[in-house]
């Protein structure tokens, strides 16, 4: 797992997170890990935008209709 160092954080910000961690019954590190993990989750809009971007780069595949395949199978007998 990766590690990071964040410099120049306001002492009041750290203290608020320390208090939240204490109220939740876990460490400051665990509290901050949760905050960062939650912040990294993609929103629905971001997911939709990513899907749209991927769809625009993928060529559509032309598939035969089921009824055409059935007719072809019947005609081949």
Secondary structure, 3 states (H helix, E strand, C coil): CCCCCCCCCCHHHHHHHHHHHHHHCCCHHHHHHHHHHHHHCCCHHHHHHHHHHHHHHCCCCCCCCHHHHHHHHHHCC
